């Protein structure tokens, strides 16, 4: 049988309504990438197949279409789906039922009912009883679908259990939609190939990245709105510290300033939630059922954010806590109704399908590229052409970097040689991911270990990031300048978004020029010196400045902070994290001048 005929047969046996939530123009047929992946699989007939596709692209549809084909052609007799969470295994069972594949999401032991084609289980469940699943796989020819395969490496026991349980499987399909783990533990059933540099990297059989999906109108473009502001907190030692979110400081200081911003008792969170709600109102003019999600760090914060939303909007927010037995039902209810806001603790960061989510607030201090990509993935599921997503962020260097690298494709790297003195930006990734994926919000003692008191916070609209470029300038919450960006229509083509942002910025600059400096609603930033510069160029300039300052520290004996402050006093402008390209170049030249004089 030819590849095309095989794929047609699979499509023929799908329900006309499947996928029920497909983006515009795709209902009733496979998307191009799904068709391409099917054709490659059917042509090669591999035992193991790894498909990497961006969140929202339709991995579930591809996997179930393939499962239908393999069952129909008697290549396999049953299907086992392994998912990261209880909610996701139920979601898989529901999706499979829509195309006539019956999976038991409640299976625990013993023989499977004759009415079922297989089971849906979690990685944790496999970890507890690997031999139970091995026996099932050995008895009948089985397709094992490993959803978000990187979770098989969450613990050594999970990886070993997956190997033990599914080694005899007839076929194995591994899926992932986000960057692989930063540790060097091999992921079960994934092939690694050594490159010319001697480093082994995971090798996908089919890849469909965010950039491709955006070009195909399969996912929404994301507009990131960043907010900075002044923070003040008291450390465990009793020291009172003030800093501006986003300015150069130590890792601990960044963490504490970030936590101060997210404290619901300050002014930063209410200001950002108010702005996000205004953005949601604008989006709902074009997408009437659009919803918004706050991703919180812990249960106490989530409850406080829900209270703030009620005070701001007058409407109750759906609250989803990860140890709540009704969490899955609440997510399903929110997905089906027309409510505006949902607040959740971590568990909504991956795989949860709420296609109407279009506005997000990243209110957690988890700073791994994996978690960030999963979180943003909740907002990119497109249903019709022209939809956009808006995500509100604190001005934290790691987050800004992730936001501007949305299209970057990463592999799982087994070998990580590190240059002398080079810092691994993902070194703490696994510790944070273990915390992020923990379903129970147990008392970890973290508050005792990192105790501090948030004293004061304020929010300042900082910038808009879109497609690798930065737009806008510092503005007070509620100002005309901020409203200009919050009021961007929710239904636009990607090139229209870019054009409109450029027009908004030009209008902001023109508006600023008409005002005296002391009245302009820009905080320290001359508008005419804030051109659109790519994020990579800005990062390079900041890196260059920090390198020069670091060299001058050894030459002058002065601390980093003192030098940065002196540069701002002499050259003018905001902290380096918020300075324009022109201001950064001016400071680089000045510190070079100082260093030359001392020689």
HELIX and SHEET records of a PDB file:
HELIX    1   1 UNK A    3  UNK A   12  1                                  10    
HELIX    2   2 UNK A   32  UNK A   44  1                                  13    
HELIX    3   3 UNK A   59  UNK A   72  1                                  14    
HELIX    4   4 UNK A   86  UNK A   97  1                                  12    
HELIX    5   5 UNK A  123  UNK A  128  1                                   6    
HELIX    6   6 UNK A  130  UNK A  139  1                                  10    
HELIX    7   7 UNK A  149  UNK A  153  5                                   5    
HELIX    8   8 UNK A  156  UNK A  166  1                                  11    
HELIX    9   9 UNK A  210  UNK A  215  1                                   6    
HELIX   10  10 UNK A  251  UNK A  262  1                                  12    
HELIX   11  11 UNK A  268  UNK A  286  1                                  19    
HELIX   12  12 UNK A  299  UNK A  313  1                                  15    
HELIX   13  13 UNK A  327  UNK A  336  1                                  10    
HELIX   14  14 UNK A  347  UNK A  349  5                                   3    
HELIX   15  15 UNK A  369  UNK A  376  1                                   8    
HELIX   16  16 UNK A  377  UNK A  379  5                                   3    
HELIX   17  17 UNK A  397  UNK A  403  1                                   7    
HELIX   18  18 UNK A  429  UNK A  437  1                                   9    
HELIX   19  19 UNK A  446  UNK A  449  1                                   4    
HELIX   20  20 UNK A  480  UNK A  486  1                                   7    
HELIX   21  21 UNK A  494  UNK A  513  1                                  20    
HELIX   22  22 UNK A  527  UNK A  529  5                                   3    
HELIX   23  23 UNK A  535  UNK A  556  1                                  22    
HELIX   24  24 UNK A  560  UNK A  571  1                                  12    
HELIX   25  25 UNK A  576  UNK A  578  5                                   3    
HELIX   26  26 UNK A  581  UNK A  598  1                                  18    
SHEET    1   A 7 UNK A 103  UNK A 104  0                                        
SHEET    2   A 7 UNK A 118  UNK A 122  1                                        
SHEET    3   A 7 UNK A  78  UNK A  83  1                                        
SHEET    4   A 7 UNK A 142  UNK A 146  1                                        
SHEET    5   A 7 UNK A 171  UNK A 176  1                                        
SHEET    6   A 7 UNK A  48  UNK A  53  1                                        
SHEET    7   A 7 UNK A 206  UNK A 208  1                                        
SHEET    1   B 2 UNK A 192  UNK A 194  0                                        
SHEET    2   B 2 UNK A 200  UNK A 202 -1                                        
SHEET    1   C 7 UNK A 240  UNK A 245  0                                        
SHEET    2   C 7 UNK A 221  UNK A 235 -1                                        
SHEET    3   C 7 UNK A 388  UNK A 394  1                                        
SHEET    4   C 7 UNK A 357  UNK A 363  1                                        
SHEET    5   C 7 UNK A 291  UNK A 296  1                                        
SHEET    6   C 7 UNK A 341  UNK A 345  1                                        
SHEET    7   C 7 UNK A 318  UNK A 320  1                                        
SHEET    1   D 3 UNK A 240  UNK A 245  0                                        
SHEET    2   D 3 UNK A 221  UNK A 235 -1                                        
SHEET    3   D 3 UNK A 452  UNK A 457 -1                                        
SHEET    1   E 4 UNK A 240  UNK A 245  0                                        
SHEET    2   E 4 UNK A 221  UNK A 235 -1                                        
SHEET    3   E 4 UNK A 460  UNK A 466 -1                                        
SHEET    4   E 4 UNK A 469  UNK A 471 -1                                        
SHEET    1   F 4 UNK A 240  UNK A 245  0                                        
SHEET    2   F 4 UNK A 221  UNK A 235 -1                                        
SHEET    3   F 4 UNK A 460  UNK A 466 -1                                        
SHEET    4   F 4 UNK A 475  UNK A 476 -1                                        
END                                                                             
